[in-house]
Amino acid sequence: MKQISEEQIRSDIKKENVHFLRLVFSDVNGTLKNVEVPISQLDKVLDNKLMFDGSSIDGFVRIEESDMYLIPDLNTWLIFPWTAGDNKKIGLLLCDIYSTDGTPFIGDPRGNLKRCVQRLNDDGFKEFNLGLEAEFFLFKLNDSDEPTTEVNDHGGYFDLAPVDLGENCRRDIVLTLEEMGFEVEASHHECAPGQHEIDFKYSDVVDACDKVQIFKLIVKSIARKHNLYATFMPKPVYGIAGSGMHCNMSLFDENGNTFYDENSADGLSETAHLFVAGILKHAKAITALGNPIVNSYKRLTPGYEAPVYIAWSAQNRSPLVRIPAARGNSTRIELRSVDPSANPYLVMAACIYAGLDGIENKLPVPEPIDRNIYNMTSKELRESHIEQLPSNLKEAVNFLKEDQVVLDALGSHLSNNFITAKTIEHDEYETQVTQWEVERYLKAY
């Protein structure tokens, strides 16, 4: 990861005519928040003296303990390529949240992930790498400049223009990301009409989570310039595939990738197998974090490629966990259930603790399922001891409540606030009368 000094930031500000600073952080839901200050406040920002009111942020603190510090991570420094007018540019720094007593705030998702990484380090691991693949839809805007669910193309997987009318927008997103320092590896049309994917290079887990948060912001911003609306909603349209955010994880120590063993039959080490065992054991609780909104469970249904079965394989894409073919330092574990509405900091905290539970307690490793699970009968699923992920948000949250390992990964503050918010969300959903119900029942009864 690049190291950026105060001197470089000051030089960039002068050279690029930066007049505003965005100090960015995430709430418990993974929604980006920011405090924007003029460049005259730079010294205060770099001296870690900028405060904000944390009581107005979901999952943070009560009003009587609202004052909090924004501590910028200088290594996240970047400059937006567009201007705020008169060629005045905007800089960005991702921040950790600290309490007034100078300690990290326990309700900060990013700071909590750093705590989990430290536990990895304490166990002798050097680095936990993550590559994220976030899919999104591009929709048309209506005459009132509001988003619709009307797609702007009818392309399919890897289609080219003119079928893919979003290609120019996607290309503009890629160019912007590269200008901001992202190393983009690929971009393409996904299988559903209007659906796209842009993949950027893996990095250490905190940096990767930072990047996907900024990535979402850039995608939405550039889409608007093309008179389109970008959404990371998991299942915005009935009858077509939803959007996922596959998580490719690898774990290194001083000797290299601990998931690789050149002498094993499948090229995977005992550490890799145990890490997978931990992920599978805690998969139902992780689902609450990786699929955190009511709509997530419209995607997690059989028939649309989203994984719903708790199993693993190096041979096919139907199980929850897949092992891609690459070996050596590229050996990795791919968790396929997560969708892009998730707060990546929370998901990765849970995966780290789940994986460590597998490693430290030598959990039993299920046999890999090397056939298409979607074609298996209910009897075959039972005989193979394959369970399904939770079918709705309420069920997933209930599993989270009972999983002490995942609760410990979040800490009591984050877990309590997350559970409370998601319980309210599901309760509100259950009492809604939908258009489907009106059309189905109004005239029939």
C-alpha positions as CSV (number, residue, x, y, z in Angstrom):
1,M,0.0,0.0,0.0
2,K,1.3,3.4,-0.9
3,Q,2.6,5.7,1.9
4,I,1.6,9.4,1.6
5,S,3.1,12.1,3.7
6,E,1.7,15.5,4.8
7,E,4.3,17.2,2.5
8,Q,3.0,15.3,-0.5
9,I,-0.6,16.2,0.3
10,R,0.3,19.9,0.7
11,S,2.2,19.8,-2.6
12,D,-0.7,18.1,-4.4
13,I,-3.2,20.7,-3.1
14,K,-1.1,23.5,-4.4
15,K,-0.3,21.8,-7.7
16,E,-3.9,20.7,-8.4
17,N,-5.7,23.8,-7.1
18,V,-7.6,21.9,-4.4
19,H,-9.9,24.2,-2.5
20,F,-12.1,21.8,-0.5
21,L,-11.5,18.7,1.6
22,R,-14.0,15.9,2.0
23,L,-13.4,13.9,5.2
24,V,-15.2,10.6,4.6
25,F,-16.3,7.8,6.9
26,S,-18.9,5.0,6.9
27,D,-21.9,4.5,9.2
28,V,-23.0,1.1,10.5
29,N,-25.0,0.5,7.2
30,G,-21.9,1.2,5.1
31,T,-23.3,4.5,3.8
32,L,-20.6,7.0,3.2
33,K,-20.8,10.2,5.2
34,N,-18.6,13.2,4.9
35,V,-17.6,16.5,6.4
36,E,-16.4,19.0,3.8
37,V,-14.2,21.8,4.9
38,P,-12.4,24.6,2.9
39,I,-8.6,24.2,2.4
40,S,-8.1,26.9,5.1
41,Q,-8.8,24.1,7.6
42,L,-6.0,21.9,6.3
43,D,-3.7,22.4,9.3
44,K,-6.5,21.5,11.7
45,V,-7.3,18.4,9.7
46,L,-3.7,17.2,9.6
47,D,-3.3,17.9,13.3
48,N,-6.3,15.6,14.0
49,K,-8.2,18.4,15.6
50,L,-11.4,18.3,13.5
51,M,-14.5,17.4,15.4
52,F,-18.0,16.5,14.3
53,D,-21.4,15.6,15.8
54,G,-21.6,11.8,16.0
55,S,-25.1,11.7,17.4
56,S,-26.7,12.3,14.0
57,I,-25.0,9.2,12.4
58,D,-26.8,5.9,12.3
59,G,-25.2,3.5,14.9
60,F,-22.9,6.0,16.4
61,V,-23.6,7.6,19.8
62,R,-26.3,9.4,21.9
63,I,-26.7,13.1,21.8
64,E,-25.1,13.5,25.3
65,E,-21.8,12.0,24.0
66,S,-21.9,13.4,20.5
67,D,-18.5,15.1,20.0
68,M,-16.0,12.9,18.0
69,Y,-12.8,13.4,16.2
70,L,-12.2,12.6,12.5
71,I,-8.6,11.2,12.2
72,P,-7.6,11.2,8.5
73,D,-5.7,8.2,7.1
74,L,-3.2,10.1,4.9
75,N,-2.6,7.0,2.7
76,T,-6.2,7.3,1.4
77,W,-5.5,10.7,-0.1
78,L,-7.0,11.3,-3.5
79,I,-8.2,14.2,-5.7
80,F,-11.5,14.1,-7.7
81,P,-10.8,14.8,-11.4
82,W,-13.8,17.0,-11.6
83,T,-14.1,20.6,-10.2
84,A,-16.4,22.5,-7.9
85,G,-16.4,25.4,-10.3
86,D,-13.7,27.9,-11.4
87,N,-11.3,24.9,-11.7
88,K,-11.3,24.4,-7.9
89,K,-10.8,20.8,-7.1
90,I,-11.9,18.6,-4.2
91,G,-9.6,16.3,-2.2
92,L,-10.7,13.3,-0.2
93,L,-9.4,11.6,2.9
94,L,-10.9,8.6,4.6
95,C,-11.1,8.9,8.3
96,D,-11.1,6.8,11.4
97,I,-13.4,7.9,14.3
98,Y,-12.0,8.6,17.7
99,S,-13.7,9.5,21.0
100,T,-12.8,12.7,22.9
101,D,-10.6,10.7,25.2
102,G,-8.3,9.9,22.3
103,T,-9.3,6.2,21.9
104,P,-10.7,4.6,18.7
105,F,-14.5,4.7,18.7
106,I,-15.8,1.2,19.0
107,G,-18.7,1.9,16.7
108,D,-16.5,2.9,13.7
109,P,-16.8,0.0,11.2
110,R,-13.4,0.8,9.6
111,G,-11.7,1.1,13.0
112,N,-13.3,-2.2,14.0
113,L,-11.9,-3.9,10.9
114,K,-8.4,-2.7,11.9
115,R,-8.9,-4.3,15.3
116,C,-9.7,-7.6,13.6
117,V,-6.7,-7.4,11.4
118,Q,-4.6,-6.8,14.5
119,R,-5.8,-10.1,15.8
120,L,-4.6,-11.8,12.6
121,N,-1.2,-10.1,13.1
122,D,-1.1,-11.3,16.8
123,D,-1.7,-14.9,15.5
124,G,1.4,-14.6,13.3
125,F,-0.3,-13.7,10.0
126,K,1.2,-10.8,8.1
127,E,-1.5,-9.7,5.7
128,F,-5.1,-10.5,4.7
129,N,-5.7,-9.6,1.1
130,L,-9.1,-9.0,-0.5
131,G,-10.3,-8.6,-4.1
132,L,-13.9,-7.4,-4.5
133,E,-16.1,-7.7,-7.6
134,A,-19.1,-5.4,-7.2
135,E,-21.8,-5.5,-9.9
136,F,-24.2,-2.7,-10.5
137,F,-27.1,-1.7,-12.8
138,L,-27.4,1.4,-15.0
139,F,-30.9,2.7,-15.4
140,K,-32.5,5.6,-17.3
141,L,-33.7,8.7,-15.6
142,N,-37.3,10.0,-16.2
143,D,-38.3,13.5,-17.2
144,S,-38.1,14.6,-13.6
145,D,-34.5,13.4,-13.3
146,E,-35.6,10.6,-11.0
147,P,-34.3,7.0,-11.4
148,T,-36.4,4.4,-13.1
149,T,-35.9,0.7,-13.5
150,E,-35.8,1.0,-17.3
151,V,-32.5,-0.4,-18.5
152,N,-30.5,1.5,-21.2
153,D,-29.4,-1.7,-23.0
154,H,-30.4,-5.3,-23.7
155,G,-26.9,-6.7,-23.6
156,G,-25.8,-10.0,-22.1
157,Y,-22.6,-11.4,-20.6
158,F,-19.5,-9.8,-22.2
159,D,-21.6,-8.2,-25.0
160,L,-20.2,-5.3,-27.0
161,A,-21.7,-2.0,-28.2
162,P,-24.0,-1.1,-29.8
163,V,-26.0,-3.7,-27.8
164,D,-24.3,-2.4,-24.6
165,L,-25.3,1.2,-24.6
166,G,-23.7,1.6,-21.2
167,E,-20.2,0.9,-22.5
168,N,-19.3,4.6,-22.9
169,C,-20.4,5.2,-19.3
170,R,-18.5,2.2,-18.1
171,R,-15.4,3.3,-20.0
172,D,-15.7,6.8,-18.4
173,I,-15.9,5.2,-15.0
174,V,-12.8,3.1,-15.7
175,L,-10.8,6.2,-16.9
176,T,-11.9,8.2,-13.8
177,L,-10.9,5.3,-11.5
178,E,-7.5,5.0,-13.1
179,E,-7.0,8.8,-12.9
180,M,-7.7,8.5,-9.1
181,G,-5.1,5.7,-8.7
182,F,-7.2,2.5,-9.0
183,E,-5.6,-0.3,-10.9
184,V,-8.5,-1.6,-13.0
185,E,-8.1,-5.1,-14.2
186,A,-11.3,-5.6,-16.3
187,S,-14.7,-4.2,-17.1
188,H,-17.6,-5.9,-18.9
189,H,-21.3,-6.2,-19.3
190,E,-22.8,-8.7,-16.9
191,C,-25.5,-11.3,-17.7
192,A,-28.6,-9.2,-17.0
193,P,-29.7,-6.2,-19.2
194,G,-28.2,-3.0,-17.8
195,Q,-25.9,-4.9,-15.5
196,H,-22.1,-4.2,-15.3
197,E,-19.0,-5.1,-13.5
198,I,-15.6,-3.4,-13.1
199,D,-12.8,-5.3,-11.3
200,F,-9.9,-3.6,-9.7
201,K,-6.7,-5.1,-8.2
202,Y,-6.8,-6.8,-4.8
203,S,-5.0,-5.2,-1.9
204,D,-4.9,-5.5,1.9
205,V,-8.3,-5.8,3.4
206,V,-8.8,-2.3,4.8
207,D,-7.5,-0.7,1.6
208,A,-9.8,-2.9,-0.5
209,C,-12.8,-2.0,1.6
210,D,-11.9,1.7,1.3
211,K,-11.6,1.3,-2.4
212,V,-15.0,-0.3,-2.9
213,Q,-16.6,2.4,-0.9
214,I,-15.0,5.1,-3.1
215,F,-15.7,3.0,-6.2
216,K,-19.5,3.1,-5.5
217,L,-19.3,6.9,-5.2
218,I,-17.4,7.2,-8.5
219,V,-19.8,4.9,-10.3
220,K,-22.8,6.9,-9.2
221,S,-21.2,10.2,-10.0
222,I,-20.1,9.3,-13.5
223,A,-23.4,7.7,-14.3
224,R,-25.2,10.9,-13.6
225,K,-23.0,12.7,-16.1
226,H,-24.2,10.2,-18.7
227,N,-27.8,10.9,-17.7
228,L,-28.1,7.5,-16.1
229,Y,-28.6,6.2,-12.6
230,A,-26.3,3.6,-11.1
231,T,-27.6,1.4,-8.3
232,F,-26.0,-1.3,-6.2
233,M,-29.4,-2.5,-5.0
234,P,-29.1,-6.3,-5.1
235,K,-32.3,-7.2,-7.0
236,P,-33.8,-4.1,-8.6
237,V,-35.8,-5.9,-11.4
238,Y,-37.9,-9.0,-11.1
239,G,-37.0,-11.9,-13.4
240,I,-33.4,-11.2,-14.1
241,A,-30.2,-11.8,-12.2
242,G,-29.3,-9.6,-9.2
243,S,-26.0,-8.0,-8.4
244,G,-23.4,-9.6,-6.2
245,M,-20.1,-8.6,-4.7
246,H,-17.8,-11.6,-4.7
247,C,-15.1,-11.5,-2.0
248,N,-11.7,-13.1,-2.9
249,M,-9.7,-13.6,0.3
250,S,-6.1,-14.7,0.8
251,L,-4.0,-14.9,4.0
252,F,-0.2,-14.4,4.1
253,D,2.5,-14.9,6.7
254,E,6.2,-14.2,6.4
255,N,6.6,-17.3,4.2
256,G,4.0,-16.3,1.7
257,N,0.4,-17.4,0.9
258,T,-0.8,-19.6,3.8
259,F,-3.7,-21.0,1.6
260,Y,-1.3,-22.7,-0.8
261,D,0.4,-26.1,-0.4
262,E,2.2,-27.3,-3.5
263,N,2.3,-30.9,-2.1
264,S,-1.4,-31.3,-1.5
265,A,-3.7,-32.9,-4.0
266,D,-5.8,-29.8,-4.5
267,G,-3.0,-27.3,-4.0
268,L,-4.7,-26.0,-0.8
269,S,-3.1,-26.0,2.6
270,E,-4.6,-27.1,5.9
271,T,-5.0,-23.5,6.8
272,A,-7.1,-22.9,3.7
273,H,-9.3,-25.9,4.5
274,L,-9.8,-24.8,8.1
275,F,-10.5,-21.2,7.0
276,V,-13.2,-22.5,4.7
277,A,-14.6,-24.6,7.5
278,G,-14.9,-21.5,9.6
279,I,-16.7,-19.5,6.9
280,L,-19.2,-22.4,6.3
281,K,-19.9,-22.8,10.0
282,H,-20.7,-19.1,10.5
283,A,-22.2,-18.6,7.0
284,K,-25.8,-18.0,8.3
285,A,-24.7,-15.2,10.6
286,I,-22.4,-13.7,8.0
287,T,-25.4,-13.6,5.7
288,A,-27.0,-10.9,7.9
289,L,-24.0,-8.7,7.2
290,G,-23.2,-9.7,3.6
291,N,-26.9,-9.5,2.6
292,P,-28.1,-6.7,4.9
293,I,-31.4,-5.5,3.4
294,V,-34.8,-7.0,2.7
295,N,-34.2,-6.9,-1.0
296,S,-31.0,-9.0,-0.7
297,Y,-33.1,-12.1,-0.3
298,K,-34.9,-11.6,-3.6
299,R,-31.4,-12.2,-5.1
300,L,-30.6,-15.2,-2.9
301,T,-33.0,-17.6,-4.6
302,P,-32.2,-20.7,-6.8
303,G,-32.1,-20.2,-10.5
304,Y,-30.2,-16.9,-10.8
305,E,-26.6,-18.0,-10.1
306,A,-26.6,-16.5,-6.6
307,P,-25.4,-19.1,-4.1
308,V,-27.9,-20.3,-1.6
309,Y,-26.3,-23.6,-0.4
310,I,-23.7,-23.8,2.3
311,A,-21.0,-25.8,0.6
312,W,-17.6,-25.4,-1.0
313,S,-15.8,-26.5,-4.2
314,A,-12.9,-26.0,-6.4
315,Q,-14.8,-27.4,-9.4
316,N,-18.0,-25.3,-9.9
317,R,-19.7,-22.0,-9.1
318,S,-22.9,-23.2,-7.5
319,P,-21.6,-23.5,-3.8
320,L,-21.3,-20.6,-1.4
321,V,-17.5,-20.8,-1.4
322,R,-15.5,-21.4,-4.5
323,I,-11.7,-21.9,-4.9
324,P,-10.6,-20.3,-8.1
325,A,-8.1,-22.4,-10.2
326,A,-5.0,-20.2,-9.7
327,R,-2.4,-21.4,-7.2
328,G,0.8,-20.1,-5.7
329,N,0.5,-16.6,-4.3
330,S,-2.8,-16.3,-6.2
331,T,-4.5,-19.0,-4.2
332,R,-7.7,-17.6,-2.7
333,I,-11.1,-18.3,-1.3
334,E,-14.1,-16.7,-2.9
335,L,-17.2,-16.0,-0.9
336,R,-20.0,-15.6,-3.5
337,S,-23.1,-14.7,-1.4
338,V,-22.2,-11.1,-0.5
339,D,-24.0,-8.4,-2.4
340,P,-23.0,-4.7,-2.9
341,S,-25.5,-3.3,-0.4
342,A,-23.2,-4.7,2.3
343,N,-20.9,-2.7,4.6
344,P,-17.6,-4.3,3.5
345,Y,-15.9,-3.4,6.8
346,L,-18.4,-5.5,8.7
347,V,-18.4,-8.4,6.3
348,M,-14.7,-8.7,6.4
349,A,-14.5,-8.4,10.2
350,A,-16.9,-11.4,10.4
351,C,-15.0,-13.4,7.8
352,I,-11.7,-12.9,9.6
353,Y,-13.1,-14.1,12.9
354,A,-14.9,-17.0,11.3
355,G,-11.8,-18.1,9.5
356,L,-9.7,-17.8,12.6
357,D,-12.3,-19.9,14.5
358,G,-11.7,-22.6,11.9
359,I,-8.0,-22.4,12.1
360,E,-7.6,-22.1,15.9
361,N,-10.2,-24.7,16.7
362,K,-9.4,-27.0,13.8
363,L,-13.0,-27.2,12.8
364,P,-14.1,-30.3,10.7
365,V,-13.8,-29.6,7.0
366,P,-16.9,-30.7,5.0
367,E,-16.2,-32.7,1.8
368,P,-16.2,-30.5,-1.3
369,I,-19.3,-30.6,-3.5
370,D,-18.0,-30.9,-7.0
371,R,-21.3,-31.2,-8.9
372,N,-24.0,-28.6,-9.7
373,I,-25.9,-28.2,-6.5
374,Y,-28.8,-26.5,-8.3
375,N,-29.5,-29.9,-10.0
376,M,-29.5,-31.9,-6.7
377,T,-32.8,-33.1,-5.3
378,S,-33.9,-32.4,-1.8
379,K,-33.0,-35.9,-0.8
380,E,-29.5,-35.5,-2.3
381,L,-29.0,-32.2,-0.4
382,R,-30.0,-33.9,2.9
383,E,-27.7,-36.8,2.3
384,S,-24.8,-34.5,1.5
385,H,-25.6,-32.4,4.7
386,I,-26.0,-29.3,2.6
387,E,-28.0,-26.6,4.3
388,Q,-29.3,-23.4,2.8
389,L,-28.6,-19.8,3.7
390,P,-31.3,-17.8,5.5
391,S,-34.3,-17.0,3.3
392,N,-35.0,-13.5,4.6
393,L,-33.4,-10.7,6.7
394,K,-35.2,-11.6,9.9
395,E,-34.0,-15.2,9.8
396,A,-30.4,-14.0,9.1
397,V,-30.5,-11.5,11.9
398,N,-31.7,-14.3,14.3
399,F,-28.7,-16.4,13.3
400,L,-26.5,-13.4,13.9
401,K,-27.9,-13.0,17.4
402,E,-26.9,-16.6,18.3
403,D,-23.4,-16.6,16.8
404,Q,-20.9,-15.4,19.4
405,V,-17.9,-15.5,17.1
406,V,-19.5,-13.1,14.6
407,L,-20.8,-10.9,17.4
408,D,-17.3,-10.7,18.8
409,A,-16.0,-9.7,15.4
410,L,-18.2,-6.7,15.5
411,G,-18.1,-5.9,19.2
412,S,-21.2,-5.2,21.2
413,H,-21.7,-1.6,20.0
414,L,-21.8,-2.3,16.3
415,S,-23.6,-5.6,16.6
416,N,-26.4,-4.2,18.9
417,N,-26.9,-1.2,16.6
418,F,-26.9,-3.4,13.5
419,I,-29.4,-5.9,14.9
420,T,-31.7,-3.1,16.1
421,A,-31.7,-1.3,12.8
422,K,-32.2,-4.5,10.7
423,T,-35.0,-5.8,13.0
424,I,-36.9,-2.5,12.5
425,E,-36.3,-2.6,8.8
426,H,-37.7,-6.1,8.4
427,D,-40.7,-5.4,10.7
428,E,-41.5,-2.3,8.5
429,Y,-41.3,-4.4,5.4
430,E,-43.6,-7.2,6.8
431,T,-46.4,-4.7,7.4
432,Q,-46.3,-3.1,3.9
433,V,-49.1,-3.8,1.4
434,T,-47.4,-4.2,-1.9
435,Q,-48.6,-3.6,-5.4
436,W,-48.4,-7.3,-6.1
437,E,-50.8,-8.0,-3.3
438,V,-53.3,-5.4,-4.5
439,E,-53.2,-6.8,-8.1
440,R,-53.5,-10.3,-6.9
441,Y,-56.1,-10.1,-4.2
442,L,-58.2,-6.9,-4.5
443,K,-60.6,-8.2,-7.1
444,A,-60.3,-11.8,-6.1
445,Y,-61.7,-11.4,-2.6
